[in-house]
């Protein structure tokens, strides 16, 4: 004879286990995808931007007790470099470590984040976050569907295969990659021909003769092995006109799906990684000279007088163009230049 009480108890246990498993599976399906263009880091000496993404993912997973999982796609393997800004805006990509100026075609205001000769040090760059310009930048991005999670600034140099490129005079007649519209305008004013492409394509462009020289971050100069295509490099360890904002970003569509507690975790973990970012970027500015010297590339530096010459070039070209063409351009430029 069937024991009805025992049968019901067994059914309850089975249903309870099923619900538990279903809930666990549902939590595991909350996967956030981070795409970026940079090489995957195989160890602690690899590209720090990939390491930053992985550190962020690991800490958020830990603090969310596994409710949030991450997949990281380096080297543009999920979304190509130049498409990531648009994908974030549309919500088809969750997160990215992205050179923000790549979005200048859609949102002209972000060209300010690679404006030549406006930033003179990492300390000045990171003061943007608490200054009016930082608040305004966050407001602009928020309206376009993007939120900053971790502020990341990088100085950069110039790799070249014909002669050292340090002063404006050196750029004349060369085919050079600048990184965005503002840098290209300054290069044109100096007499260079400009080539527009993401940093992930510089190696091929230099090897094929499409480029004579390229400006990019110290980390990219190392990670993309541009020393294999260069005879000279201008380092960022003294002075540089090239400071780029490359933050960890999240689509507002993804952000809005997070619970308030999860948003707090994202904000706190993101801010905690800024110390790692600045230390890693500074280390790469120094490491650049070592790596290139070892590869037989001549390393040169920019001095204050040369920096000031480039600033005068930028004022006549990039600053003027931004003030005239970007929405609220002059006010944004004034806010940026007021950060000391």
C-alpha positions as MATLAB code, in Angstrom:
seq = 'XXXXXXXXXXXXXXXXXXXXXXXXXXXXXXXXXXXXXXXXXXXXXXXXXXXXXXXXXXXXXXXXXXXXXXXXXXXXXXXXXXXXXXXXXXXXXXXXXXXXXXXXXXXXXXXXXXXXXXXXXXXXXXXXXXXXXXXXXXXXXXXXXXXXXXXXXXXXXXXXXXXXXXXXXXXXXXXXXXXXXXXXXXXXXXXXXXXXXXXXXXXXXXXXXXXXXXXXXXXXXXXXXXXXXXXXXXXXXXXXXXXXXXXXXXXXXXXXXXXXXXXXXXXXXXXXXXXXXXXXXXXXXXXXXXXXXXXXXXXXXXXXXXXXXXXXXXXXXXXXXXXXXXXXXXXXXXXXXXXX';
ca = [
       0.000    0.000    0.000;
       1.309    3.428   -0.999;
       2.213    5.725    1.858;
       0.628    8.954    0.584;
       2.372   11.090    3.186;
       5.814    9.743    2.240;
       5.061   10.152   -1.469;
       4.077   13.802   -1.039;
       7.188   14.432    1.016;
       9.360   12.918   -1.710;
       7.657   14.991   -4.390;
       8.248   18.153   -2.381;
      11.928   17.320   -2.035;
      12.250   16.704   -5.793;
      10.427   19.922   -6.653;
      12.541   21.873   -4.163;
      15.748   20.542   -5.662;
      14.474   21.370   -9.140;
      13.688   24.944   -8.156;
      17.123   25.311   -6.542;
      18.884   24.001   -9.629;
      16.786   26.211  -11.892;
      17.632   29.253   -9.796;
      21.331   28.398   -9.868;
      21.213   27.996  -13.632;
      19.439   31.323  -14.006;
      22.107   33.100  -11.967;
      24.835   31.502  -14.074;
      23.191   32.941  -17.176;
      23.894   36.506  -16.032;
      27.007   36.846  -18.167;
      28.536   40.234  -18.943;
      30.785   40.488  -21.987;
      33.845   42.748  -22.001;
      35.377   43.371  -25.423;
      38.558   45.308  -26.151;
      41.123   45.599  -28.930;
      44.246   44.874  -26.882;
      46.303   41.649  -26.774;
      45.437   39.099  -24.115;
      47.857   39.125  -21.185;
      49.412   35.721  -20.589;
      51.042   36.825  -17.329;
      51.432   39.786  -14.979;
      53.766   41.513  -17.441;
      51.216   41.510  -20.265;
      49.062   44.366  -21.527;
      47.676   46.002  -18.396;
      44.386   46.951  -20.040;
      43.502   43.292  -20.494;
      44.712   42.610  -16.950;
      42.527   45.450  -15.657;
      39.461   43.925  -17.323;
      40.261   40.533  -15.795;
      40.898   41.978  -12.337;
      37.583   43.799  -12.515;
      35.718   40.668  -13.588;
      37.296   38.492  -10.897;
      36.566   40.938   -8.072;
      32.977   41.595   -9.150;
      32.305   37.863   -9.459;
      33.719   37.397   -5.964;
      31.756   40.239   -4.379;
      28.514   39.278   -6.130;
      28.976   35.701   -4.872;
      28.859   34.392   -8.409;
      25.586   36.058   -9.383;
      27.501   37.945  -12.079;
      29.825   36.195  -14.501;
      32.066   37.661  -17.185;
      33.463   36.718  -20.566;
      36.433   38.741  -21.839;
      37.165   39.059  -25.545;
      40.609   40.592  -26.261;
      42.104   41.570  -29.638;
      38.776   42.716  -31.073;
      37.599   39.118  -31.189;
      33.987   39.989  -30.329;
      33.589   43.558  -31.598;
      36.156   45.358  -33.759;
      37.949   48.339  -32.242;
      36.199   51.071  -34.202;
      32.732   49.543  -33.650;
      32.902   49.231  -29.862;
      31.757   52.763  -29.010;
      28.627   52.411  -31.142;
      27.956   48.927  -29.767;
      28.080   50.253  -26.196;
      25.649   53.037  -27.076;
      23.216   50.593  -28.657;
      23.511   48.067  -25.838;
      24.783   45.295  -28.131;
      28.034   45.244  -26.130;
      28.087   45.241  -22.321;
      31.527   46.653  -21.485;
      34.814   47.715  -23.053;
      38.231   49.125  -22.216;
      38.110   51.703  -24.971;
      40.147   54.657  -26.268;
      37.273   57.094  -25.886;
      38.357   59.318  -28.768;
      37.464   56.458  -31.118;
      33.880   57.632  -30.585;
      34.601   61.163  -31.789;
      32.745   60.644  -35.048;
      29.493   59.992  -33.161;
      30.059   62.242  -30.157;
      32.478   65.061  -31.108;
      32.920   66.159  -27.491;
      34.961   63.038  -26.663;
      37.724   64.192  -29.036;
      38.798   66.343  -26.099;
      40.155   63.195  -24.427;
      43.106   63.047  -26.854;
      43.544   66.770  -27.405;
      47.274   67.312  -28.111;
      49.353   69.050  -25.450;
      46.509   69.662  -22.980;
      47.671   67.105  -20.388;
      51.179   67.323  -18.931;
      51.107   64.580  -16.265;
      49.082   61.644  -14.952;
      48.309   63.585  -11.792;
      46.742   66.365  -13.840;
      44.855   63.855  -16.003;
      43.285   62.079  -13.033;
      42.205   65.399  -11.533;
      39.694   65.587  -14.390;
      37.530   63.062  -12.537;
      36.637   65.448   -9.719;
      36.781   68.637  -11.792;
      33.951   70.266  -13.786;
      35.322   68.810  -17.033;
      35.093   65.279  -15.638;
      31.537   65.787  -14.423;
      30.546   67.245  -17.787;
      32.176   64.362  -19.661;
      30.258   61.857  -17.532;
      27.042   63.769  -18.210;
      27.656   63.774  -21.975;
      28.386   60.045  -22.050;
      25.400   59.248  -19.849;
      23.121   61.017  -22.323;
      24.636   58.895  -25.106;
      24.086   55.601  -23.277;
      27.521   55.002  -21.723;
      28.867   55.128  -18.161;
      32.492   55.324  -16.964;
      33.440   52.580  -14.491;
      37.231   53.009  -14.222;
      39.204   56.104  -15.229;
      42.296   55.092  -17.207;
      44.759   57.564  -18.741;
      47.807   56.675  -20.805;
      50.736   58.677  -22.089;
      52.129   57.752  -25.462;
      55.050   58.132  -27.808;
      55.944   58.028  -31.488;
      57.421   55.024  -33.285;
      59.029   55.782  -36.649;
      61.046   53.949  -39.273;
      62.741   56.787  -41.188;
      63.895   59.381  -38.638;
      63.100   60.393  -35.043;
      59.850   62.356  -34.752;
      60.144   64.734  -31.824;
      59.473   68.289  -32.991;
      56.846   69.605  -35.428;
      59.617   69.992  -38.018;
      60.329   66.254  -37.874;
      56.759   65.397  -38.868;
      56.810   67.296  -42.149;
      56.311   65.051  -45.177;
      55.759   61.852  -43.186;
      52.705   59.585  -43.173;
      51.730   59.459  -39.502;
      48.953   57.904  -37.441;
      47.736   60.286  -34.718;
      44.871   58.471  -33.023;
      41.949   60.851  -33.508;
      40.801   63.976  -35.314;
      42.442   66.452  -32.947;
      45.868   64.819  -33.110;
      45.564   64.523  -36.879;
      44.803   68.240  -37.195;
      47.964   69.107  -35.251;
      50.006   66.739  -37.422;
      48.591   68.284  -40.606;
      49.449   71.748  -39.293;
      53.019   70.480  -38.847;
      53.092   69.310  -42.478;
      52.468   65.569  -42.085;
      50.071   63.363  -44.029;
      47.725   61.546  -41.678;
      46.435   57.991  -41.746;
      43.416   57.049  -39.619;
      43.364   53.553  -38.121;
      43.119   51.898  -34.686;
      46.306   51.028  -32.811;
      45.706   47.334  -33.460;
      46.384   47.950  -37.185;
      49.582   50.016  -36.857;
      51.998   47.060  -37.140;
      50.657   45.992  -40.546;
      50.481   49.579  -41.786;
      54.117   50.235  -40.863;
      55.333   46.938  -42.318;
      53.566   47.640  -45.631;
      54.725   51.245  -45.954;
      51.285   52.772  -45.368;
      52.785   54.523  -42.321;
      56.173   56.110  -41.691;
      55.388   56.756  -38.033;
      52.650   56.264  -35.472;
      51.550   57.864  -32.224;
      50.029   55.540  -29.652;
      50.219   54.698  -25.960;
      53.397   53.320  -24.418;
      51.541   50.098  -23.639;
      50.447   49.657  -27.252;
      53.942   50.469  -28.497;
      55.089   47.485  -26.421;
      52.145   45.074  -26.720;
      51.836   45.370  -30.492;
      55.604   44.817  -30.897;
      56.036   47.970  -32.954;
      59.751   47.842  -32.187;
      59.909   45.203  -34.936;
      58.900   47.858  -37.490;
      60.736   50.858  -36.020;
      64.187   52.387  -36.011;
      63.344   55.208  -33.616;
      60.882   55.856  -30.809;
      60.069   59.054  -28.918;
      59.234   58.052  -25.365;
      56.723   59.569  -22.946;
      58.966   59.384  -19.887;
      59.863   63.103  -19.956;
      57.340   65.126  -21.963;
      54.674   64.040  -24.440;
      51.862   65.724  -26.328;
      49.930   62.414  -26.388;
      47.733   61.586  -23.376;
      44.682   59.443  -24.096;
      41.668   58.545  -21.977;
      41.040   54.768  -22.228;
      38.458   53.989  -19.533;
      36.575   50.844  -18.633;
      33.052   51.607  -19.839;
      29.643   49.992  -19.476;
      26.571   50.331  -21.651;
      23.773   52.112  -19.797;
      21.443   49.381  -21.031;
      23.522   46.795  -19.167;
      23.984   49.100  -16.164;
      20.257   49.605  -15.794;
      19.699   45.833  -15.601;
      21.913   45.592  -12.513;
      20.405   45.759   -9.045;
      21.362   48.761   -6.878;
      23.645   46.465   -4.845;
      25.355   45.239   -8.008;
      25.781   48.806   -9.272;
      27.502   49.673   -5.992;
      29.885   46.744   -6.462;
      30.712   47.895  -10.002;
      31.360   51.458   -8.858;
      33.537   50.461   -5.909;
      35.584   47.857   -7.797;
      36.007   50.200  -10.764;
      37.341   53.024   -8.594;
      39.657   50.658   -6.720;
      41.439   49.758   -9.975;
      42.478   53.309  -10.803;
      45.604   53.022   -8.648;
      46.575   49.905  -10.597;
      45.920   51.722  -13.894;
      48.094   54.759  -13.164;
      50.959   52.669  -11.766;
      50.862   50.288  -14.740;
      50.766   53.135  -17.274;
      53.711   54.905  -15.638;
      55.656   51.637  -15.529;
      55.098   51.120  -19.261;
      56.405   54.633  -20.013;
      59.704   53.512  -18.463;
      59.571   49.956  -19.787;
      59.168   51.279  -23.329;
      62.729   52.605  -23.400;
      64.107   49.295  -22.115;
      62.179   47.158  -24.606;
      63.047   49.311  -27.605;
      66.703   49.689  -26.661;
      66.994   45.918  -26.332;
      65.467   45.577  -29.812;
      68.083   47.937  -31.266;
      65.738   50.908  -31.637;
      67.088   54.376  -30.827;
      65.116   55.998  -27.987;
      64.751   59.787  -27.909;
      62.857   62.135  -25.578;
      60.854   65.344  -25.865;
      61.811   68.381  -23.791;
      59.673   71.217  -22.450;
      60.549   73.638  -25.240;
      59.507   71.140  -27.917;
      56.295   70.363  -26.028;
      55.464   74.084  -26.054;
      56.091   74.265  -29.809;
      53.567   71.475  -30.323;
      51.092   73.267  -28.048;
      51.269   76.356  -30.255;
      50.648   74.139  -33.294;
      47.667   72.546  -31.501;
      46.172   75.910  -30.549;
      46.075   76.978  -34.207;
      44.595   73.710  -35.404;
      43.038   71.185  -33.008;
      41.947   73.648  -30.295;
      40.442   76.029  -32.843;
      38.586   73.261  -34.682;
      37.194   71.754  -31.472;
      36.008   75.110  -30.177;
      34.192   75.800  -33.446;
      32.722   72.384  -34.266;
      32.097   70.422  -31.050;
      28.887   71.225  -29.155;
      29.833   73.653  -26.373;
      33.413   73.161  -27.594;
      35.058   76.317  -26.264;
      33.547   75.882  -22.802;
      34.683   72.247  -22.645;
      38.186   73.199  -23.789;
      38.368   75.957  -21.178;
      37.280   73.498  -18.467;
      39.970   71.029  -19.566;
      42.724   73.654  -19.661;
      41.710   74.968  -16.235;
      42.760   71.665  -14.598;
      46.315   72.184  -13.384;
];
